[in-house]
Amino acid sequence: MRKSVLAAALLAASAAAAQAQVSDDVVRIGVLSDMSSWGKDNAGPGSAEGARMAIEEMGGQVLGKKVELVIADHQMKTDIGAQVARSWFDEGKVDAIADVTNSAIAIAVHNLARDKNRVALLSAPGASSLTDKLCSPNTVHFTYDTYSLAKVTSQALAAEGAKSWYFVTADYAFGHGLEADATRFIKEAKGEIRGGIKHPTGTSDFSSFVLQAQGSKADVVVFANAGADTQNGLKQAGEFGLVQGGQKLAGLLMYETDIHAVGLANAQGTYLTTASYWNMNDATRAWSRKFFERMGFMPTMNQVGAYGAVLHYLKAVKAAGTDEAKAVMAKMRELPIEDAFIKNARLRADGRVMRDMYLARVKSPAESKEPWDYLEIVRTVKAEDAYRPESESECPLLKK
């Protein structure tokens, strides 16, 4: 751990030193993500590419200034992520940090951005506290949060007749938050929690957990985890035939890359909530195929979110006539959010991007018509029905 922290600090310091020699007549954006651990497929290099595509869409410059992209790997370690972010802000002349997979790291970046008067473009983390009691005027929570994922999925399944639920939950803040939010909406729908287990991240054998879930005879088995943990859980749920036995599966945070890794045979029938999907219309297909040519896979909502967040930020810099954070944030709240995936969304005062969400079901192999044709969009949920209402928020910025 000490070696990895030291290595990351040295890398960040050397990068910052190199950047500090460059004229500050640059708009500099840092993508801070997981480039080497269990979150790299759903964010990581793909998020960096999404940000790069946004910069290209703006012509590589704004206000006559070059837009520069810098990238770092936080390795899913909060101390490394915080060290890189601090170095970028203090020495590297970075104006905004984007992506930031992992809620604990995102909270650290969120606090630093507020303290240093920079911008946090959080397109990959899920903690809904970022726009609730921890809210900041310098943060944009762009893609999704645990509140919306839990609400859309659990309410939709309850409406379809699900009465009982069993949780397979990652034993850290993100998993706990997902389960807590989902439990609230399940109980509001008069549902029954049949039990659950907590597992450490990086668990490879889910067989005992899946057998317990099967034995619960709950209508829905909920995976409140992410990345390889979700993939391993779904694979073994498929092997044990939970869907064939009449249970429904729900992945509270699932991506196309997870389905690709698991295969439709095992993932079929799983319900999930997403902020975007590549195969929705001509605009999303065109952008996603361009992304595919570069990356070799279709984009996840995190990677699309990095594109959207950076594009909206750059449009706001142009409209503000400056890259000073407070002025840019004011324009980000004023301008409608429009890109290949979003039409007429808005940034609320608490930092929450109010955008529609989509309930989706994983297709069976027979239903899939082409590579990466994995999801059926079951319903569109309007932003005001998906996200925490202002009346429930603890954010003081909404009270002004």
C-alpha positions as CSV (number, residue, x, y, z in Angstrom):
1,M,0.0,0.0,0.0
2,R,2.7,2.5,1.0
3,K,4.6,1.7,-2.3
4,S,1.5,2.2,-4.4
5,V,0.6,5.5,-2.6
6,L,4.2,6.7,-3.1
7,A,4.2,5.7,-6.7
8,A,1.0,7.5,-7.4
9,A,2.1,10.6,-5.6
10,L,5.4,10.7,-7.6
11,L,3.4,10.2,-10.8
12,A,1.0,13.0,-9.9
13,A,3.8,15.3,-8.9
14,S,5.8,14.7,-12.0
15,A,2.7,15.2,-14.2
16,A,1.9,18.4,-12.3
17,A,5.4,19.7,-12.6
18,A,5.3,19.1,-16.4
19,Q,1.9,20.8,-16.6
20,A,3.0,23.8,-14.5
21,Q,5.6,24.6,-17.1
22,V,2.8,25.0,-19.7
23,S,1.1,28.3,-20.1
24,D,-2.1,28.6,-18.1
25,D,-3.9,29.8,-21.2
26,V,-5.4,26.3,-21.3
27,V,-8.6,24.7,-20.1
28,R,-7.4,21.6,-18.4
29,I,-9.7,18.7,-17.5
30,G,-8.5,15.6,-15.5
31,V,-10.2,12.2,-15.9
32,L,-9.6,10.5,-12.5
33,S,-10.8,6.9,-12.8
34,D,-10.0,3.2,-12.2
35,M,-7.7,2.2,-15.1
36,S,-6.5,-1.1,-13.7
37,S,-8.9,-2.6,-11.1
38,W,-12.4,-4.0,-11.1
39,G,-14.1,-0.8,-12.3
40,K,-12.0,-0.2,-15.4
41,D,-14.4,-1.8,-17.9
42,N,-17.4,0.3,-16.9
43,A,-15.5,3.6,-16.6
44,G,-11.6,3.8,-16.9
45,P,-10.2,4.2,-20.4
46,G,-13.7,4.4,-21.9
47,S,-14.5,7.4,-19.7
48,A,-11.3,9.1,-20.8
49,E,-12.3,8.4,-24.4
50,G,-15.8,9.8,-23.8
51,A,-14.2,13.0,-22.4
52,R,-11.8,13.2,-25.4
53,M,-14.8,12.9,-27.8
54,A,-16.5,15.8,-26.1
55,I,-13.4,17.9,-26.5
56,E,-13.2,17.0,-30.1
57,E,-16.9,18.0,-30.5
58,M,-16.0,21.4,-29.3
59,G,-13.1,21.7,-31.8
60,G,-10.4,21.1,-29.2
61,Q,-10.6,24.6,-27.9
62,V,-12.9,27.1,-26.2
63,L,-12.5,30.9,-25.9
64,G,-9.4,30.6,-28.0
65,K,-7.8,28.4,-25.4
66,K,-6.6,24.8,-26.0
67,V,-8.6,22.2,-24.1
68,E,-6.1,19.7,-22.6
69,L,-7.0,16.3,-21.1
70,V,-4.9,14.6,-18.4
71,I,-5.6,11.1,-17.0
72,A,-4.7,9.3,-13.8
73,D,-5.5,5.9,-12.2
74,H,-6.8,6.1,-8.7
75,Q,-6.6,2.2,-8.3
76,M,-9.9,2.3,-6.3
77,K,-7.9,3.7,-3.4
78,T,-9.2,6.8,-1.6
79,D,-5.8,8.0,-0.5
80,I,-4.3,7.8,-4.0
81,G,-7.3,9.5,-5.6
82,A,-7.3,12.3,-3.1
83,Q,-3.5,12.8,-3.5
84,V,-3.8,13.0,-7.3
85,A,-6.7,15.4,-7.1
86,R,-5.0,17.7,-4.6
87,S,-1.8,17.7,-6.8
88,W,-3.8,18.4,-9.9
89,F,-5.6,21.4,-8.3
90,D,-2.6,22.8,-6.4
91,E,0.2,22.3,-9.0
92,G,-1.2,20.9,-12.2
93,K,-3.6,23.8,-13.0
94,V,-6.5,21.4,-13.6
95,D,-9.8,23.3,-13.8
96,A,-12.2,20.3,-13.5
97,I,-12.0,16.7,-12.6
98,A,-14.3,14.2,-14.3
99,D,-15.5,10.6,-13.9
100,V,-14.2,9.6,-10.4
101,T,-15.4,6.0,-10.1
102,N,-15.9,5.0,-6.5
103,S,-18.0,7.1,-4.1
104,A,-15.4,7.5,-1.3
105,I,-12.9,8.9,-3.8
106,A,-15.7,11.1,-5.3
107,I,-16.5,12.6,-1.9
108,A,-12.9,13.5,-1.4
109,V,-12.7,15.1,-4.9
110,H,-16.1,16.8,-4.3
111,N,-14.7,18.4,-1.0
112,L,-11.4,19.5,-2.6
113,A,-13.2,21.1,-5.6
114,R,-15.3,23.1,-3.2
115,D,-12.3,24.1,-1.1
116,K,-10.1,25.0,-4.1
117,N,-12.9,26.6,-6.2
118,R,-12.6,24.1,-9.0
119,V,-15.3,21.9,-10.7
120,A,-16.1,18.3,-10.0
121,L,-17.8,16.6,-12.9
122,L,-18.8,13.4,-11.2
123,S,-20.1,11.1,-14.0
124,A,-19.3,7.7,-12.5
125,P,-19.9,7.6,-8.7
126,G,-23.3,6.7,-7.2
127,A,-23.5,8.1,-3.6
128,S,-26.7,10.1,-3.4
129,S,-25.3,12.0,-0.4
130,L,-23.3,14.0,-2.9
131,T,-26.4,16.1,-3.7
132,D,-28.1,15.7,-0.4
133,K,-26.4,16.5,3.0
134,L,-22.9,16.8,1.4
135,C,-24.0,19.0,-1.5
136,S,-21.6,21.6,-2.9
137,P,-22.0,24.5,-5.4
138,N,-18.9,23.2,-7.3
139,T,-20.2,19.7,-8.0
140,V,-22.1,18.2,-11.0
141,H,-23.5,14.8,-10.3
142,F,-24.2,13.9,-13.9
143,T,-25.2,10.3,-14.6
144,Y,-27.1,8.4,-11.8
145,D,-27.2,7.9,-8.0
146,T,-28.1,5.2,-5.6
147,Y,-31.5,6.8,-5.0
148,S,-32.6,6.8,-8.6
149,L,-31.3,3.3,-9.3
150,A,-33.0,1.8,-6.3
151,K,-36.3,3.7,-6.8
152,V,-36.8,3.0,-10.5
153,T,-36.0,-0.7,-10.3
154,S,-37.7,-1.5,-7.1
155,Q,-40.9,0.5,-7.8
156,A,-41.2,-1.0,-11.3
157,L,-40.8,-4.6,-10.1
158,A,-43.3,-4.0,-7.2
159,A,-45.8,-2.6,-9.8
160,E,-45.3,-5.9,-11.7
161,G,-46.3,-7.9,-8.7
162,A,-43.1,-8.6,-6.8
163,K,-43.9,-9.0,-3.1
164,S,-40.7,-10.4,-1.5
165,W,-37.0,-9.5,-1.9
166,Y,-33.6,-10.9,-1.0
167,F,-30.3,-8.8,-1.1
168,V,-26.8,-9.8,-2.2
169,T,-24.9,-6.7,-1.2
170,A,-21.3,-5.5,-1.4
171,D,-20.1,-4.7,2.1
172,Y,-19.0,-1.1,1.7
173,A,-20.7,2.3,1.6
174,F,-22.0,2.1,-2.0
175,G,-23.6,-1.3,-1.5
176,H,-25.1,-0.3,1.8
177,G,-26.5,2.8,0.2
178,L,-28.1,0.9,-2.6
179,E,-29.7,-1.6,-0.2
180,A,-31.0,1.1,2.1
181,D,-32.5,3.1,-0.7
182,A,-34.1,0.0,-2.3
183,T,-35.4,-1.2,1.1
184,R,-37.2,2.1,1.6
185,F,-39.1,1.9,-1.7
186,I,-39.8,-1.8,-1.2
187,K,-41.4,-1.2,2.2
188,E,-43.4,1.8,0.8
189,A,-44.8,-0.7,-1.7
190,K,-45.7,-3.1,1.2
191,G,-43.0,-5.5,0.1
192,E,-41.2,-8.0,2.4
193,I,-37.5,-8.3,2.8
194,R,-36.7,-12.0,3.1
195,G,-33.1,-11.5,4.2
196,G,-29.8,-11.0,2.5
197,I,-26.0,-11.3,2.8
198,K,-23.1,-8.9,2.8
199,H,-20.0,-9.9,0.8
200,P,-16.5,-8.3,0.5
201,T,-15.6,-6.8,-2.9
202,G,-13.6,-9.1,-5.1
203,T,-15.5,-12.2,-4.1
204,S,-15.1,-14.9,-6.8
205,D,-17.4,-17.6,-5.5
206,F,-21.0,-16.6,-5.0
207,S,-22.4,-20.1,-5.0
208,S,-23.3,-20.1,-1.3
209,F,-24.9,-16.7,-1.5
210,V,-26.9,-17.6,-4.6
211,L,-28.1,-20.8,-3.0
212,Q,-29.3,-18.8,0.1
213,A,-31.1,-16.4,-2.2
214,Q,-32.7,-19.3,-4.0
215,G,-33.7,-21.0,-0.8
216,S,-35.4,-17.8,0.4
217,K,-37.9,-18.2,-2.4
218,A,-38.1,-14.4,-2.7
219,D,-39.8,-13.1,-5.8
220,V,-36.7,-10.9,-6.6
221,V,-33.0,-11.5,-5.9
222,V,-31.3,-8.1,-5.8
223,F,-27.6,-7.6,-6.5
224,A,-26.6,-4.4,-4.7
225,N,-23.0,-4.5,-5.9
226,A,-21.0,-3.6,-9.1
227,G,-18.3,-4.7,-11.6
228,A,-16.9,-8.2,-11.2
229,D,-19.0,-8.8,-8.1
230,T,-22.2,-8.4,-10.1
231,Q,-20.8,-10.5,-13.0
232,N,-19.8,-13.4,-10.7
233,G,-23.2,-13.2,-8.9
234,L,-25.1,-13.3,-12.2
235,K,-23.1,-16.1,-13.7
236,Q,-23.8,-18.3,-10.7
237,A,-27.4,-17.3,-10.5
238,G,-27.6,-18.4,-14.2
239,E,-25.9,-21.7,-13.4
240,F,-28.3,-22.4,-10.5
241,G,-31.3,-21.5,-12.7
242,L,-32.9,-18.9,-10.5
243,V,-34.8,-17.2,-13.4
244,Q,-35.9,-20.6,-14.7
245,G,-37.1,-21.4,-11.2
246,G,-39.4,-18.4,-11.3
247,Q,-37.4,-15.8,-9.4
248,K,-36.5,-12.4,-11.0
249,L,-33.1,-10.9,-10.8
250,A,-32.4,-7.2,-10.4
251,G,-28.9,-5.6,-10.8
252,L,-29.1,-2.2,-9.0
253,L,-25.9,-1.1,-10.8
254,M,-25.3,-3.0,-14.1
255,Y,-23.6,-2.1,-17.3
256,E,-23.5,-3.4,-20.9
257,T,-19.9,-4.5,-20.2
258,D,-21.2,-6.7,-17.3
259,I,-23.8,-8.4,-19.6
260,H,-21.1,-8.9,-22.2
261,A,-18.8,-10.6,-19.7
262,V,-21.6,-12.8,-18.3
263,G,-23.3,-13.6,-21.5
264,L,-27.0,-13.4,-22.3
265,A,-27.7,-17.0,-21.3
266,N,-26.9,-16.2,-17.7
267,A,-27.9,-12.5,-17.5
268,Q,-31.2,-12.9,-19.4
269,G,-34.3,-11.5,-17.7
270,T,-32.3,-9.3,-15.2
271,Y,-33.9,-5.9,-14.6
272,L,-31.7,-2.8,-14.3
273,T,-31.9,1.0,-14.4
274,T,-29.7,3.0,-16.7
275,A,-29.2,6.6,-17.7
276,S,-28.4,5.8,-21.3
277,Y,-28.2,3.0,-23.9
278,W,-26.4,2.9,-27.1
279,N,-29.2,1.5,-29.3
280,M,-32.0,4.0,-28.6
281,N,-32.1,6.2,-31.6
282,D,-30.0,7.3,-34.6
283,A,-28.0,9.9,-32.6
284,T,-27.1,7.4,-29.8
285,R,-26.2,4.8,-32.4
286,A,-24.0,7.1,-34.4
287,W,-22.0,8.3,-31.3
288,S,-21.7,4.8,-29.9
289,R,-20.4,3.3,-33.1
290,K,-17.7,6.0,-33.3
291,F,-16.8,5.1,-29.7
292,F,-16.8,1.4,-30.6
293,E,-14.4,2.0,-33.5
294,R,-11.9,3.4,-30.9
295,M,-12.5,1.2,-27.9
296,G,-13.9,-2.2,-29.3
297,F,-17.0,-2.2,-27.1
298,M,-20.2,-0.2,-26.7
299,P,-20.2,2.6,-24.1
300,T,-21.6,2.3,-20.6
301,M,-23.6,5.1,-19.0
302,N,-20.5,6.1,-17.0
303,Q,-18.5,6.6,-20.3
304,V,-21.4,8.4,-21.9
305,G,-21.7,10.4,-18.7
306,A,-18.0,11.5,-19.0
307,Y,-18.7,12.7,-22.5
308,G,-21.9,14.6,-21.5
309,A,-20.4,16.2,-18.4
310,V,-17.3,17.4,-20.1
311,L,-19.3,18.7,-23.1
312,H,-21.7,20.6,-20.9
313,Y,-18.8,22.0,-18.9
314,L,-17.1,23.3,-22.1
315,K,-20.3,24.8,-23.4
316,A,-20.6,26.6,-20.0
317,V,-17.0,27.9,-20.2
318,K,-17.8,29.3,-23.6
319,A,-21.0,30.9,-22.4
320,A,-19.4,32.4,-19.3
321,G,-16.4,33.8,-21.2
322,T,-14.1,32.4,-18.5
323,D,-13.1,29.1,-16.9
324,E,-13.4,30.5,-13.3
325,A,-15.4,27.9,-11.4
326,K,-18.2,29.9,-9.9
327,A,-19.0,31.6,-13.2
328,V,-18.9,28.3,-15.1
329,M,-21.1,26.6,-12.5
330,A,-23.7,29.4,-12.9
331,K,-23.8,28.8,-16.6
332,M,-24.0,25.1,-16.2
333,R,-27.1,25.6,-14.1
334,E,-28.6,28.1,-16.6
335,L,-28.0,26.2,-19.9
336,P,-30.1,23.2,-20.9
337,I,-28.1,20.0,-21.1
338,E,-28.2,18.7,-24.7
339,D,-26.0,16.0,-26.3
340,A,-26.3,12.8,-28.3
341,F,-28.0,11.1,-25.3
342,I,-29.8,13.9,-23.4
343,K,-32.4,16.4,-24.5
344,N,-33.4,19.3,-22.3
345,A,-32.0,18.1,-19.0
346,R,-31.0,20.6,-16.3
347,L,-28.6,21.0,-13.4
348,R,-30.4,21.6,-10.1
349,A,-28.9,23.9,-7.4
350,D,-27.8,20.9,-5.4
351,G,-25.6,19.5,-8.2
352,R,-28.0,16.8,-9.4
353,V,-28.5,16.6,-13.1
354,M,-32.2,16.1,-13.6
355,R,-32.5,13.7,-16.5
356,D,-34.8,10.8,-17.5
357,M,-33.8,7.3,-16.5
358,Y,-34.7,4.0,-18.1
359,L,-35.9,0.7,-16.7
360,A,-34.4,-2.1,-18.9
361,R,-34.5,-5.9,-19.1
362,V,-31.7,-8.0,-20.4
363,K,-32.7,-9.8,-23.5
364,S,-32.5,-13.6,-24.1
365,P,-30.1,-14.9,-26.7
366,A,-33.0,-15.4,-29.1
367,E,-34.2,-11.8,-28.7
368,S,-30.8,-10.3,-29.4
369,K,-30.5,-9.3,-33.1
370,E,-26.9,-8.1,-33.3
371,P,-23.7,-7.8,-31.2
372,W,-24.2,-5.7,-28.1
373,D,-28.0,-5.8,-28.6
374,Y,-28.5,-6.6,-24.9
375,L,-31.3,-4.5,-23.5
376,E,-35.0,-3.9,-24.0
377,I,-36.0,-0.5,-22.7
378,V,-39.2,-1.3,-20.7
379,R,-40.1,2.2,-19.7
380,T,-38.9,5.8,-19.5
381,V,-39.0,7.4,-16.0
382,K,-39.1,11.2,-15.9
383,A,-36.4,12.9,-13.9
384,E,-38.9,14.3,-11.3
385,D,-40.1,10.7,-10.7
386,A,-36.6,9.2,-10.5
387,Y,-34.6,11.5,-8.3
388,R,-34.9,12.7,-4.7
389,P,-37.4,15.5,-4.6
390,E,-36.3,18.9,-3.3
391,S,-38.8,18.5,-0.5
392,E,-36.9,15.5,0.9
393,S,-33.4,17.0,0.5
394,E,-31.1,18.1,3.3
395,C,-29.1,20.3,0.9
396,P,-29.0,23.9,2.1
397,L,-28.4,25.1,-1.5
398,L,-32.0,24.2,-2.3
399,K,-33.4,26.4,0.5
400,K,-32.0,29.6,-0.9
